[in-house]
Amino acid sequence: MWVNFDELSSKSRVWVFQSNQKLTKEMQVSIDGELKAFIEKWSTHGSQMYASHVLMHDCFVVIAADETKQMASGCSIDSFTGLFKTFGARCGVSFFDRFSIAYKQAEEVSICTLDAFKSKIKQGEINASTIVYNNLIGTKDDLSSAWELPLEQSWQKRYL
């Protein structure tokens, strides 16, 4: 069952999918509609998931599920992972590129390859206080407290 993202508990589990490039408005509308229809029917072991999604910064799609109502199974997670592979193929982007780094620059989110990210650090375009994204967060609460981090507090700090 799809519910408004804001109605989910802060302890809801989240999955963050980052595209390797900005999504056009048309792509976002398509993904938003298909994902909402998917979540409306999303179930695990015959029980409906209580979940939602939100698109952020033109490159992130966050799915959240209240697992106090129903735990997500491996198969149910695989089903939406497959959906993101389909989105990527159709839109010409990847949601599974681990070498794609998103960072904030003057309140605008930019995306680049890991090699370009390292180069931007060397050139001084990116520094220890640049905001980067920790897409491995676990809960909706983490989305507001641990998703956006200064580079010096992230796993990417090793490139400083």
Backbone as JSON, one array per atom type, in Angstrom:
{
  "sequence": "MWVNFDELSSKSRVWVFQSNQKLTKEMQVSIDGELKAFIEKWSTHGSQMYASHVLMHDCFVVIAADETKQMASGCSIDSFTGLFKTFGARCGVSFFDRFSIAYKQAEEVSICTLDAFKSKIKQGEINASTIVYNNLIGTKDDLSSAWELPLEQSWQKRYL",
  "N": [[0.84, -1.17, 0.0], [0.7, 2.09, -0.99], [1.65, 4.99, 0.7], [1.65, 8.4, 1.82], [4.88, 9.78, 1.86], [5.69, 11.32, 4.06], [4.07, 10.36, 6.06], [5.11, 8.01, 6.95], [6.84, 6.24, 9.52], [9.72, 7.5, 11.25], [11.51, 5.55, 11.68], [11.27, 3.84, 9.6], [12.47, 1.62, 7.1], [14.85, 2.4, 4.57], [15.77, 2.57, 1.11], [18.12, 3.8, -1.06], [18.36, 4.9, -4.29], [20.57, 5.99, -6.65], [20.9, 7.76, -9.6], [23.23, 7.74, -12.35], [23.36, 10.06, -13.69], [21.69, 13.22, -14.12], [18.15, 13.1, -13.97], [15.7, 13.64, -16.43], [12.75, 15.74, -16.42], [10.65, 14.36, -17.65], [11.51, 11.69, -17.42], [11.47, 11.49, -14.64], [8.73, 11.82, -14.08], [7.69, 9.53, -15.3], [9.03, 7.44, -13.89], [8.15, 8.03, -11.29], [5.34, 7.58, -11.49], [5.24, 4.83, -12.26], [6.56, 3.64, -10.12], [4.91, 4.3, -7.98], [2.61, 2.84, -8.68], [3.71, 0.29, -8.55], [4.4, 0.1, -5.79], [1.87, 0.26, -4.69], [0.95, -2.3, -5.09], [2.88, -3.82, -3.93], [4.04, -6.53, -2.14], [4.91, -8.91, 0.41], [5.44, -12.23, 1.1], [2.69, -12.6, 0.79], [1.56, -10.52, 2.22], [0.67, -7.11, 2.3], [2.92, -4.43, 1.7], [3.62, -1.52, 3.61], [4.34, 1.35, 2.39], [6.35, 3.88, 0.65], [7.63, 6.34, -1.67], [10.04, 8.74, -2.82], [11.28, 11.23, -4.99], [14.35, 12.9, -5.31], [16.38, 15.77, -5.73], [16.69, 15.46, -8.49], [18.06, 13.13, -9.1], [18.02, 11.1, -7.22], [16.2, 8.35, -5.95], [14.18, 7.44, -3.41], [13.07, 4.78, -1.55], [10.84, 3.83, 0.95], [9.87, 1.78, 3.67], [7.63, 0.77, 6.15], [8.62, -1.34, 8.37], [7.65, -2.24, 10.74], [5.12, -2.94, 10.38], [5.15, -4.79, 8.28], [7.72, -6.91, 7.35], [10.2, -6.54, 4.84], [10.97, -8.93, 2.43], [13.69, -10.83, 0.98], [13.01, -11.51, -1.66], [11.0, -9.64, -2.19], [12.42, -7.28, -2.11], [14.2, -7.74, -4.19], [12.39, -7.57, -6.27], [11.77, -4.8, -6.57], [14.3, -3.91, -7.1], [14.8, -5.05, -9.58], [12.98, -3.54, -11.02], [14.25, -1.05, -11.03], [16.43, -1.63, -12.64], [15.1, -1.94, -15.04], [14.06, 0.69, -15.33], [16.5, 2.06, -15.64], [17.53, 0.94, -18.04], [15.58, 1.76, -19.87], [15.7, 4.55, -19.62], [18.32, 5.14, -20.17], [20.22, 5.38, -18.18], [22.09, 4.56, -15.19], [21.27, 3.02, -12.14], [22.91, 1.69, -10.54], [25.59, 2.21, -10.5], [28.42, 2.13, -8.89], [30.59, 3.76, -8.96], [29.87, 6.3, -9.33], [29.57, 9.48, -8.14], [27.74, 11.63, -6.1], [27.48, 15.0, -5.25], [27.15, 18.1, -3.46], [27.05, 21.31, -4.77], [27.1, 24.6, -4.37], [24.38, 24.54, -3.48], [23.29, 22.97, -5.47], [22.94, 19.73, -6.73], [25.47, 17.74, -8.05], [26.78, 15.26, -10.26], [29.35, 12.94, -10.78], [31.96, 10.86, -12.2], [33.99, 8.57, -10.29], [36.73, 8.93, -10.83], [36.71, 11.53, -11.93], [35.78, 12.87, -9.68], [37.93, 12.53, -7.87], [39.83, 14.0, -9.27], [38.68, 16.55, -9.17], [38.96, 17.05, -6.47], [41.75, 17.22, -6.24], [42.13, 19.5, -7.78], [40.98, 21.38, -6.2], [38.3, 22.03, -6.41], [36.51, 20.53, -5.04], [36.29, 20.03, -1.59], [37.14, 19.25, 1.88], [34.83, 20.06, 3.22], [32.79, 19.89, 1.41], [29.56, 18.78, 0.58], [28.54, 15.45, 0.46], [26.86, 12.36, -0.46], [25.55, 9.75, 1.47], [24.5, 6.92, 0.5], [23.98, 4.55, 1.69], [22.45, 4.58, 3.92], [20.13, 3.53, 6.51], [17.57, 4.06, 7.61], [14.56, 6.1, 7.56], [14.86, 8.23, 9.27], [17.65, 8.53, 9.18], [17.86, 9.71, 6.72], [17.47, 12.41, 7.09], [19.46, 12.98, 8.89], [21.93, 11.69, 8.39], [22.42, 11.34, 5.72], [23.24, 13.44, 3.97], [26.45, 14.53, 4.1], [29.48, 16.16, 5.22], [32.33, 15.84, 3.16], [34.64, 15.09, 4.59], [33.59, 13.5, 6.6], [32.65, 11.26, 5.43], [32.66, 8.08, 3.61], [34.16, 8.62, 1.38], [36.24, 10.19, 2.19], [38.79, 9.23, 2.1], [39.88, 10.01, -0.26], [40.77, 12.54, 0.01]],
  "CA": [[0.0, 0.0, 0.0], [1.44, 3.33, -1.07], [1.19, 6.05, 1.58], [2.45, 9.61, 1.72], [6.2, 9.58, 2.45], [5.74, 12.0, 5.36], [3.29, 9.6, 7.03], [5.87, 6.85, 7.43], [7.64, 6.39, 10.73], [11.13, 7.85, 11.04], [12.26, 4.29, 11.79], [11.04, 3.05, 8.39], [13.67, 1.24, 6.35], [14.96, 3.08, 3.28], [16.71, 2.18, 0.07], [18.38, 4.97, -1.88], [18.87, 4.61, -5.63], [21.11, 7.2, -7.27], [21.22, 7.61, -11.02], [24.58, 8.22, -12.66], [23.22, 11.37, -14.31], [20.42, 13.86, -13.77], [16.96, 12.6, -14.66], [14.85, 14.69, -16.99], [11.41, 15.79, -15.82], [9.87, 13.28, -18.25], [11.96, 10.46, -16.77], [10.99, 11.51, -13.26], [7.28, 11.59, -14.08], [7.5, 8.12, -15.64], [9.49, 6.63, -12.75], [7.25, 8.29, -10.17], [4.08, 6.89, -11.72], [5.43, 3.37, -12.23], [6.94, 3.23, -8.77], [3.71, 4.38, -7.15], [1.77, 1.68, -9.03], [4.4, -0.89, -8.01], [4.27, 0.08, -4.33], [0.45, -0.03, -4.39], [0.76, -3.76, -5.15], [4.06, -4.47, -3.36], [3.74, -7.38, -1.0], [5.91, -9.93, 0.76], [4.79, -13.4, 1.7], [1.24, -12.42, 0.75], [1.11, -9.35, 3.0], [0.93, -5.82, 1.66], [3.91, -3.54, 2.32], [3.19, -0.16, 3.94], [5.56, 1.96, 1.86], [6.26, 5.07, -0.16], [8.86, 6.72, -2.35], [10.19, 10.16, -3.12], [12.39, 11.57, -5.88], [15.03, 14.05, -4.73], [17.53, 16.38, -6.4], [16.73, 15.03, -9.9], [18.92, 11.96, -9.33], [17.83, 10.1, -6.18], [14.87, 7.81, -5.69], [14.21, 6.84, -2.08], [11.92, 3.94, -1.21], [10.77, 3.62, 2.4], [8.85, 0.81, 4.08], [7.46, 0.63, 7.6], [8.77, -2.77, 8.64], [6.94, -2.65, 11.96], [3.85, -3.48, 9.89], [5.48, -5.97, 7.48], [9.13, -6.93, 6.97], [10.48, -6.79, 3.43], [11.73, -10.15, 2.21], [14.68, -10.74, -0.1], [12.31, -11.54, -2.96], [10.27, -8.38, -2.4], [13.45, -6.27, -2.41], [14.66, -8.05, -5.55], [11.39, -7.14, -7.25], [11.92, -3.39, -6.91], [15.63, -3.75, -7.69], [14.59, -5.34, -10.99], [12.29, -2.4, -11.58], [15.25, 0.0, -11.27], [17.2, -2.04, -13.82], [14.23, -1.6, -16.17], [14.09, 2.15, -15.46], [17.8, 2.44, -16.16], [17.63, 0.56, -19.45], [14.66, 2.6, -20.64], [16.1, 5.96, -19.56], [19.72, 5.3, -20.55], [21.01, 5.72, -16.99], [22.3, 3.43, -14.28], [21.03, 3.24, -10.72], [23.77, 0.73, -9.84], [26.98, 2.57, -10.78], [29.06, 2.44, -7.6], [31.67, 4.72, -9.17], [29.22, 7.58, -9.6], [29.54, 10.22, -6.89], [26.9, 12.83, -6.07], [27.92, 15.98, -4.26], [26.43, 19.37, -3.52], [27.88, 22.44, -5.15], [26.25, 25.8, -4.36], [22.99, 24.09, -3.31], [22.9, 22.16, -6.61], [23.59, 18.42, -6.7], [26.19, 17.36, -9.26], [27.16, 13.85, -10.3], [30.51, 12.68, -11.63], [32.62, 9.57, -11.98], [34.96, 8.57, -9.19], [37.97, 9.54, -11.32], [36.49, 12.99, -12.01], [35.67, 13.33, -8.3], [39.31, 12.62, -7.36], [40.46, 15.12, -9.98], [38.11, 17.79, -8.63], [39.58, 17.25, -5.16], [43.12, 17.68, -6.5], [42.06, 20.85, -8.34], [40.4, 22.26, -5.19], [36.88, 22.29, -6.65], [35.84, 19.79, -3.97], [37.17, 20.02, -0.42], [36.67, 18.47, 3.03], [33.5, 20.48, 3.67], [31.81, 19.64, 0.34], [28.53, 17.81, 0.97], [28.39, 14.25, -0.36], [25.7, 11.58, -0.07], [25.74, 8.4, 1.98], [23.32, 6.2, 0.04], [23.86, 3.29, 2.42], [21.68, 4.8, 5.15], [19.18, 2.45, 6.75], [16.22, 4.45, 8.04], [14.07, 7.41, 7.13], [15.5, 9.19, 10.17], [18.99, 8.76, 8.64], [17.75, 10.55, 5.53], [17.62, 13.81, 7.51], [20.59, 13.18, 9.8], [23.2, 11.05, 8.01], [22.5, 11.15, 4.27], [24.12, 14.5, 3.48], [27.58, 14.65, 5.02], [30.7, 16.75, 4.68], [33.25, 14.84, 2.61], [35.56, 14.63, 5.63], [32.91, 12.55, 7.48], [32.08, 10.21, 4.59], [33.59, 7.03, 3.18], [35.0, 9.17, 0.32], [37.3, 11.02, 2.77], [40.1, 8.65, 1.77], [40.39, 10.65, -1.49], [41.26, 13.9, 0.32]],
  "C": [[0.89, 1.24, 0.0], [0.8, 4.34, -0.13], [2.08, 7.27, 1.36], [3.77, 9.39, 2.47], [6.28, 10.16, 3.86], [4.97, 11.25, 6.45], [4.03, 8.39, 7.59], [6.68, 7.2, 8.66], [9.08, 6.75, 10.38], [12.03, 6.62, 11.13], [12.06, 3.38, 10.58], [12.36, 2.79, 7.67], [13.68, 1.96, 5.01], [16.01, 2.42, 2.4], [16.87, 3.4, -0.82], [19.0, 4.51, -3.2], [19.29, 5.93, -6.25], [21.39, 6.91, -8.73], [22.61, 8.19, -11.28], [24.56, 9.52, -13.46], [21.86, 11.94, -13.91], [19.29, 13.27, -14.61], [16.16, 13.77, -15.2], [13.5, 14.67, -16.27], [10.53, 14.66, -16.36], [10.23, 11.94, -17.61], [11.4, 10.37, -15.35], [9.49, 11.24, -13.18], [6.99, 10.11, -14.35], [7.87, 7.22, -14.46], [8.55, 6.8, -11.57], [5.94, 7.52, -10.32], [4.21, 5.37, -11.63], [5.77, 2.87, -10.84], [5.74, 3.3, -7.83], [2.79, 3.19, -7.42], [2.39, 0.39, -8.48], [4.18, -1.01, -6.51], [2.83, -0.2, -3.92], [0.21, -1.53, -4.29], [1.87, -4.53, -4.43], [3.67, -5.27, -2.12], [4.9, -8.35, -0.77], [5.19, -11.03, 1.52], [3.27, -13.22, 1.82], [0.7, -11.24, 1.54], [1.57, -8.07, 2.33], [1.98, -5.03, 2.44], [3.26, -2.17, 2.52], [4.39, 0.71, 3.57], [5.26, 3.21, 1.04], [7.58, 5.28, -0.9], [8.87, 8.23, -2.55], [11.38, 10.32, -4.05], [13.0, 12.86, -5.35], [16.19, 14.48, -5.62], [17.72, 15.91, -7.84], [17.63, 13.82, -10.15], [18.77, 10.86, -8.27], [16.38, 9.65, -6.13], [14.99, 7.05, -4.37], [12.92, 6.05, -1.89], [11.98, 3.73, 0.3], [9.63, 2.66, 2.7], [8.82, 0.73, 5.59], [7.47, -0.86, 7.92], [8.21, -3.18, 9.99], [5.6, -3.26, 11.57], [4.07, -4.76, 9.1], [6.94, -5.87, 7.07], [9.26, -7.21, 5.47], [11.33, -8.06, 3.33], [12.76, -9.92, 1.1], [14.03, -10.7, -1.46], [11.59, -10.23, -3.22], [11.25, -7.25, -2.72], [13.98, -6.48, -3.83], [13.68, -7.54, -6.6], [11.52, -5.65, -7.57], [13.32, -3.1, -7.45], [15.55, -4.02, -9.19], [13.9, -4.18, -11.7], [13.27, -1.27, -11.9], [16.17, -0.36, -12.43], [16.41, -1.71, -15.09], [14.22, -0.1, -16.41], [15.39, 2.6, -16.11], [17.95, 2.14, -17.64], [16.77, 1.47, -20.33], [15.14, 4.05, -20.72], [17.56, 6.21, -19.98], [20.59, 5.78, -19.4], [21.27, 4.45, -16.2], [22.0, 3.87, -12.86], [21.95, 2.36, -9.88], [25.25, 1.0, -10.1], [27.64, 3.01, -9.48], [30.19, 3.45, -7.72], [31.13, 6.09, -9.59], [29.02, 8.29, -8.26], [28.66, 11.46, -7.04], [27.42, 13.73, -4.95], [27.18, 17.28, -4.49], [27.42, 20.48, -3.81], [26.96, 23.65, -5.28], [24.77, 25.44, -4.38], [22.45, 23.27, -4.49], [23.66, 20.83, -6.52], [24.2, 18.14, -8.07], [26.57, 15.9, -9.13], [28.37, 13.73, -11.22], [31.06, 11.29, -11.35], [33.58, 9.69, -10.82], [36.26, 9.23, -9.63], [37.84, 11.05, -11.42], [36.4, 13.59, -10.62], [37.07, 13.52, -7.7], [40.04, 13.81, -7.99], [39.97, 16.45, -9.44], [38.66, 18.08, -7.23], [40.98, 17.81, -5.34], [43.14, 19.12, -6.99], [41.47, 21.86, -7.35], [38.94, 22.61, -5.41], [36.01, 21.62, -5.58], [36.81, 19.75, -2.8], [36.51, 19.25, 0.73], [35.25, 18.84, 3.47], [32.41, 20.31, 2.59], [30.84, 18.56, 0.8], [28.47, 16.69, -0.05], [27.24, 13.42, 0.22], [26.07, 10.16, 0.32], [24.48, 7.59, 1.65], [23.13, 4.86, 0.73], [23.11, 3.46, 3.75], [20.61, 3.72, 5.29], [17.76, 2.85, 7.07], [15.85, 5.83, 7.5], [14.67, 8.51, 8.0], [16.9, 9.54, 9.67], [18.97, 9.7, 7.44], [17.94, 12.03, 5.91], [18.86, 14.05, 8.37], [21.93, 12.64, 9.32], [23.36, 10.85, 6.51], [23.43, 12.17, 3.63], [25.21, 14.73, 4.52], [28.71, 15.46, 4.4], [31.64, 15.63, 4.23], [34.15, 14.25, 3.69], [34.93, 13.64, 6.6], [32.34, 11.36, 6.71], [33.13, 9.14, 4.25], [34.55, 7.56, 2.1], [36.16, 10.01, 0.86], [38.7, 10.49, 2.43], [40.7, 9.28, 0.51], [40.9, 12.07, -1.24], [42.78, 13.95, 0.34]]
}
